[in-house]
Amino acid sequence: MAEKQRDSSQTFETDNEIHSLLDHGNNPSKTEPPRKPCVTTRTGAAIAFLILSNITLLGVLTFFARGHVYHEPGRPSWIPAGAWIKNTFEFHSIYGAEPSELSEEMWTDLIPRGKGWINVTREQADELPDMPRLDRSLPGQQALLSVFHQMHCLYMTRAGFFAARDGRMDTVNATHLSHCWDYLRQAIMCAGDTTLEWKPVDDTGSSGWGYQHMCKDYTTLFNFAEDNRYSNKKVIHSK
């Protein structure tokens, strides 16, 4: 009899618990704590968005701070990419002046010792893709940085112009000049400088002076070539 009473008591308590839960479900305000305003949720989402935005912005700024460093096809890690710097183009008359001791010196100063030819070890060559005349079986080879080849070609077109103007056609190497013109054409197209030069009022065309460009730091490349030079020869011409 006592067991039946206990069972009835437990059943009654269980029924009361069920009814209590049902009542709470119908009227949650009796037991549930007050809900926090939805503003808190929105604030949290906004904070998360700002954090994510700042992380993204930091990544972009880091990319630009490093000078758009990226691996160009064929450029191994041991060759500096060259930091990007702002440079305003201005007219320097000496580079277009008549041949003289000073103008020749100024042009020659643009080329590092070794004429841009550097030593490349076998280990360094292993980072390179297959290239014309690259021989991985050799302990070391010499290679020319294109930027200095381009500078040499520009100088040779200048020298050829003044030689032809002065009637010294026998000193003009037409084959060399033909090579240089096409080589420089492709180099300019490869660089693809998209700096905007605005049309002048008098419609005379753009001189190009006064416009700021984003340029590779020539000094960095110059110093690298000198530090790894193949020889101490300091000339810009082909001799």
N, C-alpha and C positions, 0 to 999 in steps of 0.2 A: 504494500500500500504506500509505504514511504517512497519507494522507487517511482511509483506512478505519479506521486505528488511532485517529486523532483523533476520528472519528465515534463509534467504539465507546467511547472515553474519555468523550466528552460525554454519550453515552446513559447510560453507567454513573453519571456524576455526577448526571444528571437523575433517574435512577431512585432514586439514594440520597436526593436532595432530597425526592422524592415520598414515599418510605418514611419519611423523617425527619418530614415534615409529618404523615403519617398517624399515626405513633407519638406525636407531640406532641398530636394531636387526641384520641387515646385516653388520653393521660396528660398533661394540661395542667400538672400540677404540676412537670413537668420544666423548663418554660420560662416559664410565666406568673408574674408577680410575685404575692405573696400578696394576696388580696382584702382591701379595707378592711372593717372591720366595718359592718354595716348601720346601726349606731348613728349613724355619720357622716351617712348619707343622711337618717335621721329627724331628726337635729339641724338639718340644712340646711332641711328642710321646715318644721320648727317655727319656725326663725328667719324664714323667708319669710312664714309665717302671721302671726307677731307684727308684722313690718314692715307687712304689709297691714292688719292690725287697727289698728295705730297711725295709719296714714294715714287710715283710715275714721273713727276716733275724733277725729282732728284736724279732719277736715271737719265732723263733727257739732258739735264744740265751737265751731268758727269760726262755724257757722250760728247757734248760740245766743248767742255773744258779740256778734254783730251785731244782736241783738234781734229775731230772726225777721223780718229785713227781707225783704219780698217786695213785688212790685208788685200792689197791689189793683186790681181792675177800675176803670178811670176815674181812677186816681191816677197822674199823670205823675211823672217823675223829679225835677222841681224842687220838688215838695211833699214835705217830710220824712215818712217813714213813722211817725216817732215811736218812739224807743227804748222797749223794754219794761222796766218797772221793777217791783219788788216794793212793794206798798203795802197796809198794814193798815188796814182800814176802822174808823174810830172815830167816836163821836157828837160832833158839833159843834152845840151847841144854838142858836147864833146864826142858823143858816140856817133854822131852823123857828120862830124867835122872832117875837114881835109886830113889826109894821112899826115901824121907828124909824130914826133917822139912821144909827146904827151898823149895823143889819142891812141897810139899803139899800146902804150903802157896801161892806159885805162881799160882797153879791151882785154889785154893779157891778164890783168888783175881779176877778171871775172872767171878765170879758169884756175883750178887748183893745181898744185904741183902733181905731175903725173898725167896731166891732161884729162883727168877723170877716170883713168884706168886704175882698177883696184885689184888686189890679190884675193882670190877666192880659194879656200881650202876644200879638200874633198868632203869633209864633214859639212861645211856650209853648202856645198853644191847638192848634197843629199836632200836639202829642203826645197830644191827647185824642181819644177816640172821639166819635161824634156824640151830642149831648146836647140836651135841650130848651133852647131859647133861646140855644144857642151859635152865634154868627155869625162864621164864619171870615173874612168879607170886611172886618170892622172892624179897625182898627189895634190896638185894645185893648178889653177889656171888664172888668166887675167880677163876681166870684163870691164866694159865701159858703161858708166851711168848715162842713160840717154839724154838727160838734161844738159850735160856738157857736150855731147855730140851735137845737140841742137844749137847750142851757143856757138860752137865752132862753125857750123854751117851758116849761121847768120853772119858771122864775121867774114866768111869766105865770099858771100854774096856782096858784102860791102867792098871788100878788096877787089873783087872782079869788076864792080861798077867803076871804081876810080881808075883801075888799070885800063879798061876799055875807053873811058872818057879821055884819058891822056894818050891814047893811041898805042898802048902797049898790049896789043891783042895777042902777041906771042906768049905773054905771061898768063893769059886767061885760060883756065882749064874748063872748057865748055861741058865736058862730061861730068866733072865734079860739081859744077854749078847746077846742072840738070838734076843730079842726084839730090843736092841740097834743097832745091826748090820743092821737089816732091816730098822729101823727108819732112821739111818744115810744114808743108801743107797738111800732112797727116798728123803731125804733132799738135798743130793748132786745133784741128778737128777733134783730136783725142782729148785735149784739155777742156774744150767746150766752155770757155768762160762766158757766163750769161749775165755779167754786170750790165746794167742799163746805162746807155749813153743817150742823153736827151737831145732832141733836134734843136739847133739854135734858131733864133728869130730870123736871121738872114738866110737860112736854108743853105748854108755852105757845107753842110756835112759836119760830122763830129771829129774833133781833134783827138778826143780820148783823154785829154788831160783834165785832172781835177777829180776824177772819179775813183772812189774807194773800191778796191778789189779784195777778195779773200784769196791769199796766195800761200803757197808752201814756203816755209822759211828757207830761203836759198842758203843762208849762212850755215844752217844745220847740215844740209847736204854737202856743201863745200867742205866743211870741217871733216865730215865722215870720209869723203874722198881723199883728203890729204892724209888723214890718219891711217888709211889703208892703201895708200898709193903704191903703184907698181914701180915707179921711178921718180926721180927728182926733177924731171924735165918740166920747165915752166914756159910753155908757149901755147898760143891759141891757133896758130896756123898749122898746116899739114906737114911742115918739115920736121 
